[in-house]
Amino acid sequence: MVLKVRTYDTRVPRILLLLPTATYRASDFLTASRKLGAEVVVASEQRQTMSGMMGDRALLVDFDRPEAAAEAIVTRAKEKPLDAVLGVDEQGVLVAALASARLGLVGNPPEAVAATADKITMRKAFSAAGLPQPGHAIAGPDADVARLAREVGLPCVVKPVSLSASRGVIRADDPQAAVDASVRIRTILADAGQDEDAPLLIESYIPGIEVAVEGLLRGGILETLAVFDKPDPLEGPYFEESIYVTPSRLAAETLDAVSQLTAAAAAALGLLEGPIHAEVRIDSNRMWILELAARSIGGLCSRSLRFRLGVSLEDLILRHALGMPMDDLRHESDASGVMMLPIPKAGVLKEVRGQAYARAVPGVDELDISIPIGRTVRTLPEADRYLGFLFAHGDTPEAVEHTLRSAHGKLEIVIDAPPS
């Protein structure tokens, strides 16, 4: 049953935010909600965390049971209408789509959102649309991985279909390395609480540079908000992203082609509304769509984006969800960027020295160490978090990149061996 939500011009807009406990995004979305004068209901998987933050405007949901979580949101909306339901991270986007569809709110078709969370379904949709993407094969638990790697072509990339942020993504240069990678990935899946016998993807390795696209869909039309250069080569064996800088230094015609490919990828998946984040590889005059997510950029990276009049990415996403007027979507004139601070080795984080020196580098806007001291840390491909985030601005992308590298060089990350 679809519930039609009545709207009142004088009523304060009311939005439900799906905020997983482990999200980086809670503070920025709550700040943006207050700025817009919206009343917020927070849905998360831990009641204790929510109650301390939102009181009775909190809802307990199970992200691993999207249908049940969506039904809980619909039940809450009967008590007091909602104007929007928004999933801020990968965990919540399907729940948001299901709830929005049942409440008659603006959102994406649930099947389109589900396709973004399953790389096999995504690959099939891109193939059906004739989009350029890596050659690939599906490897079940009993597959001959070495044979599939040879058929796809070497080097290849072995990856899980469900994890994100490069977790479990491994380049293999020969058939045995592909077999070894598949075994390691299944261990990573088990560690993440997922099915270790799930199918894996074996993809042809695409050389060249990589860019990230941040966009907003409105009625199926893509507005490209930013294209980020990734100046550090992503060649494997693991694909740890570090620096993002915008505006991109690519030629205007190349950027137009990137936007067109991203829009075509979103259409192939059936996405219509809200933020998207895409990864595109470019080699000479050719480009391939790697992946597309029905959410905005992860971690704290959105803080590297500022639009005219000091509007944040979260402001834009919330305005769109609530049907509010959209301000000028152009990026501020300064270049900007973020470094996702890599974890140099596995162990126990003891100290991050030199933070004051890093913050004092001209052009640095913010340094956020997001992993608490004393926490066990891991490196890719097992890792699921970065050490923190470093933000900078400057007159040019080159200046921003230099600032980020200079500030990072001031840090000394002290990690002790893990306990035996």
C-alpha positions in Angstrom: 0.0 0.0 0.0 1.3 3.4 -0.9 0.7 6.2 1.6 0.2 9.6 0.3 1.8 12.2 2.5 0.0 15.5 2.9 2.1 18.6 2.8 1.4 21.8 4.6 3.0 25.1 3.5 3.4 26.2 7.1 4.8 23.0 8.5 8.4 22.6 9.3 9.9 20.1 6.8 10.6 16.8 8.4 13.2 14.3 7.2 14.3 10.9 8.3 18.1 10.3 8.0 19.4 6.8 8.0 22.6 7.1 9.9 24.6 3.8 10.6 26.5 3.9 13.8 29.8 3.7 12.0 29.1 6.5 9.5 31.4 9.5 9.2 28.5 11.6 7.9 26.2 12.2 10.9 27.5 15.5 12.1 27.6 17.1 8.6 24.1 16.0 7.7 22.6 17.1 11.1 24.3 20.4 10.8 22.9 20.9 7.3 19.5 19.9 8.5 19.5 22.5 11.3 20.7 25.1 8.8 17.7 24.4 6.6 15.3 24.5 9.6 14.3 20.9 9.1 13.1 18.6 11.9 15.1 15.4 11.8 14.3 11.8 12.8 17.4 9.6 13.0 17.1 5.9 12.1 20.1 3.7 13.2 20.8 0.1 14.3 21.7 1.0 17.9 19.2 2.5 20.2 21.7 3.8 22.9 23.6 5.8 20.3 20.4 7.4 18.9 18.7 8.2 22.2 21.6 10.3 23.4 21.5 12.3 20.2 17.8 12.5 19.2 15.7 11.6 22.2 12.2 10.5 21.0 13.1 11.5 17.4 15.0 8.2 17.0 14.0 5.0 15.3 15.7 1.5 15.6 16.1 -0.3 12.3 18.0 -3.3 11.0 20.0 -2.4 7.9 20.5 -6.1 7.1 16.7 -6.4 6.7 15.8 -3.6 4.3 12.1 -4.6 3.9 11.5 -4.6 7.6 13.4 -1.4 8.1 11.4 0.3 5.5 8.1 -0.9 7.1 9.2 0.5 10.4 9.8 3.9 8.8 6.3 3.7 7.1 4.8 2.9 10.5 6.5 5.9 12.1 5.3 8.2 9.3 1.7 7.3 10.1 2.2 9.1 13.5 3.8 12.2 11.9 4.3 12.7 8.2 7.7 12.7 6.6 8.8 14.9 3.7 11.8 12.9 2.8 13.8 9.7 3.7 17.5 9.8 3.0 20.2 7.1 3.3 23.5 8.9 3.8 25.8 5.8 3.4 25.8 2.6 1.4 24.0 0.8 4.3 20.9 2.9 4.2 20.3 3.8 0.5 18.1 0.7 -0.2 16.1 1.2 2.9 15.5 4.8 2.0 14.4 3.8 -1.5 12.0 1.2 -0.2 10.5 3.6 2.4 10.3 6.5 -0.1 8.4 4.4 -2.6 5.9 3.2 -0.1 5.4 6.7 1.2 5.1 8.3 -2.2 8.1 10.5 -1.6 10.8 11.5 -4.1 13.4 8.8 -4.4 15.0 6.1 -6.6 13.3 2.9 -7.7 14.4 0.3 -5.1 15.6 -2.2 -7.8 17.9 0.5 -9.2 19.4 1.2 -5.8 19.8 -2.6 -5.2 21.7 -2.8 -8.5 24.3 -0.3 -7.3 25.1 -2.6 -4.3 25.7 -5.7 -6.4 28.6 -5.3 -8.8 27.4 -8.3 -10.9 23.9 -6.8 -11.4 25.6 -3.5 -12.2 27.9 -5.1 -14.8 24.8 -6.7 -16.4 23.0 -3.4 -16.6 26.0 -1.6 -18.1 26.4 -4.5 -20.7 22.7 -4.3 -21.6 23.2 -0.5 -22.2 26.3 -1.1 -24.3 28.5 1.0 -22.0 32.3 0.7 -22.0 33.4 -1.2 -18.9 36.0 -3.8 -17.9 35.8 -7.3 -19.4 34.6 -9.6 -16.6 33.7 -13.0 -15.4 31.7 -14.3 -12.4 33.5 -16.8 -10.1 31.4 -18.9 -7.8 32.9 -20.7 -4.8 33.9 -23.7 -6.9 35.0 -21.8 -10.0 38.3 -22.4 -11.8 39.6 -19.0 -11.0 42.9 -19.5 -12.9 41.0 -20.3 -16.1 38.6 -17.4 -15.7 41.6 -15.0 -15.1 43.2 -16.2 -18.3 39.9 -15.8 -20.2 39.4 -12.3 -18.9 43.0 -11.4 -19.6 46.0 -10.7 -17.4 46.6 -8.6 -15.4 43.1 -8.8 -13.9 41.4 -7.5 -10.8 39.5 -9.8 -8.4 36.9 -8.2 -6.2 33.9 -9.0 -4.0 30.5 -7.9 -5.4 29.2 -6.2 -2.2 32.1 -4.4 -0.4 33.1 -0.7 -1.0 36.0 1.7 -0.5 38.4 -0.7 -2.3 38.1 -3.3 0.5 38.9 -6.7 -0.9 39.9 -5.4 -4.3 43.2 -7.1 -5.5 45.1 -7.0 -8.8 46.5 -10.3 -10.0 49.3 -10.5 -12.6 49.1 -14.3 -13.2 46.6 -17.1 -12.8 47.9 -18.3 -9.4 47.8 -14.8 -8.0 44.2 -14.7 -9.0 43.5 -17.9 -7.1 45.3 -16.6 -4.1 43.4 -13.3 -4.3 40.1 -15.1 -4.4 40.9 -17.1 -1.2 42.0 -13.9 0.6 38.8 -12.1 -0.5 36.6 -14.9 0.9 38.3 -14.5 4.2 37.7 -10.8 4.1 34.0 -11.4 3.3 33.7 -13.7 6.3 35.4 -11.1 8.5 32.9 -8.5 7.3 30.0 -10.8 8.3 29.1 -11.6 4.7 28.7 -14.8 2.8 32.2 -16.1 2.0 30.8 -18.3 -0.7 29.3 -15.3 -2.6 30.3 -14.9 -6.2 33.3 -12.8 -7.0 34.1 -10.7 -10.0 37.2 -11.2 -12.1 37.7 -8.1 -14.2 40.3 -7.1 -16.8 42.7 -4.5 -15.4 42.2 -1.1 -17.1 45.4 1.0 -17.3 45.3 4.8 -17.2 44.1 7.5 -14.9 41.0 7.5 -12.7 38.6 10.3 -11.8 35.7 10.4 -9.4 32.4 12.1 -10.4 30.1 13.7 -7.9 26.6 14.4 -9.2 23.0 15.1 -8.4 20.1 13.5 -10.3 16.9 15.5 -10.6 14.1 13.8 -12.6 16.7 11.5 -14.3 18.9 14.5 -15.4 22.4 14.5 -14.1 24.0 17.7 -12.8 27.7 17.1 -12.5 28.8 18.9 -9.3 32.5 18.0 -9.4 35.0 15.8 -11.1 38.0 14.9 -8.9 41.4 14.0 -10.2 43.2 11.2 -8.4 46.8 12.1 -8.9 48.3 9.0 -7.2 48.4 6.0 -9.6 45.9 3.3 -8.8 47.7 0.3 -10.3 47.5 -2.3 -7.5 48.1 -4.8 -6.1 45.6 -2.9 -3.8 43.7 0.2 -4.8 44.1 2.6 -1.8 42.7 6.0 -2.8 44.5 8.9 -1.2 44.3 12.4 -2.8 41.2 13.8 -4.5 41.5 17.3 -6.1 39.0 19.4 -7.9 38.5 21.0 -10.4 39.9 18.3 -12.6 42.9 19.2 -14.8 41.5 17.2 -17.8 40.5 18.9 -21.0 37.0 20.3 -21.2 36.0 17.9 -23.9 37.2 14.9 -21.8 35.3 16.2 -18.8 32.1 16.5 -21.0 32.6 12.9 -22.1 33.1 11.8 -18.4 29.8 13.4 -17.5 28.0 11.9 -20.4 29.3 8.4 -19.6 28.3 8.9 -15.9 24.8 10.0 -16.9 24.4 7.0 -19.2 25.5 4.7 -16.4 23.0 6.2 -14.0 20.2 5.8 -16.6 21.3 2.2 -17.3 20.7 1.4 -13.6 17.4 3.2 -13.6 18.4 5.9 -11.1 16.4 9.1 -11.1 16.9 11.2 -8.0 19.5 12.2 -5.6 23.3 12.0 -5.2 25.5 9.7 -7.2 29.2 8.9 -7.0 31.0 7.3 -9.9 34.5 6.1 -10.8 35.8 6.4 -14.4 39.0 5.2 -15.9 40.6 7.0 -18.8 43.4 5.8 -21.1 44.4 8.0 -24.0 41.1 8.6 -25.9 39.1 5.8 -24.3 37.2 5.7 -21.0 35.4 3.0 -19.0 32.8 3.2 -16.3 34.0 1.2 -13.3 31.3 1.7 -10.7 28.4 4.0 -9.7 26.9 4.4 -6.2 23.5 5.8 -5.3 25.0 8.0 -2.6 27.4 10.9 -2.3 31.1 10.7 -1.8 32.2 8.6 1.3 33.9 9.4 4.5 34.4 13.0 5.3 35.4 13.8 1.7 32.4 16.0 1.0 34.0 18.7 3.2 36.4 19.3 0.3 33.4 20.6 -1.7 32.0 24.1 -1.2 29.5 25.7 -3.5 28.6 29.3 -3.9 27.5 31.2 -0.8 29.1 28.6 1.4 26.6 25.9 0.6 27.8 22.4 1.4 27.1 19.1 -0.5 24.9 18.0 2.3 22.8 21.3 2.0 22.3 20.5 -1.7 21.3 16.8 -1.1 18.8 17.8 1.6 17.3 20.6 -0.4 16.7 18.2 -3.3 15.2 15.6 -1.0 12.9 18.1 0.6 11.9 19.8 -2.7 13.4 23.1 -1.6 14.7 25.6 -4.2 18.2 24.8 -5.3 20.9 27.5 -5.1 23.7 28.0 -7.6 25.3 24.6 -8.0 28.6 25.9 -9.2 31.7 25.1 -7.2 33.5 27.9 -5.4 36.2 29.5 -7.6 39.1 28.1 -5.5 40.5 24.7 -6.1 40.1 22.2 -3.2 41.0 18.7 -2.2 41.2 16.0 0.4 43.7 13.4 1.3 42.3 10.2 2.8 45.2 9.5 5.2 46.6 6.0 4.5 47.4 3.5 7.3 51.0 2.6 6.8 50.9 -0.8 8.6 48.7 -3.0 10.6 48.9 -2.8 14.4 47.7 -0.7 17.3 47.5 3.1 16.7 49.6 4.7 19.5 50.1 8.3 18.4 49.9 10.7 15.4 52.7 13.3 15.9 53.1 16.5 14.0 49.4 17.4 13.8 50.0 21.1 14.7 52.7 21.4 12.0 50.4 19.8 9.4 47.6 22.2 10.3 50.0 25.2 10.1 50.8 24.5 6.4 49.4 27.4 4.3 46.2 26.3 2.5 45.3 23.5 5.0 41.7 23.8 6.1 41.2 20.9 8.4 42.8 17.8 9.7 40.6 15.1 11.2 42.1 11.9 12.7 39.1 9.7 12.8 40.5 6.5 14.4 40.8 6.7 18.2 44.2 6.2 19.8 44.6 2.6 21.0 42.4 1.2 18.2 43.7 -1.8 16.1 44.2 -0.7 12.5 44.6 -2.7 9.3 45.8 -2.0 5.8 44.1 -2.8 2.5 42.7 -5.0 1.2 41.4 -5.9 4.7 40.9 -2.4 6.0 37.5 -0.7 6.1 38.5 2.8 7.3 41.1 5.5 6.7 43.2 7.0 9.5 41.6 10.3 8.9 41.1 13.2 6.4 43.2 16.2 5.5 41.6 19.1 3.6 43.1 22.0 1.7 42.3 24.8 -0.8 44.4 26.9 -3.1 44.5 28.9 -6.3 45.1 25.9 -8.5 44.7 22.1 -8.3 48.5 21.8 -8.4 48.8 24.1 -5.4 46.2 22.0 -3.5 48.0 18.8 -4.3 51.3 20.2 -3.1 49.7 21.5 0.1 48.2 18.1 0.9 51.5 16.3 0.3 53.4 18.8 2.4 51.0 18.6 5.3 51.0 14.8 5.2 54.8 14.9 5.3 54.6 16.6 8.7 52.8 13.7 10.3 54.4 10.8 12.0 52.1 7.9 12.5 53.1 5.6 15.4 51.7 2.1 15.2 52.7 -0.7 17.5 52.7 -4.4 16.6 49.3 -6.0 17.1 48.9 -8.1 20.3 49.8 -11.7 19.7 
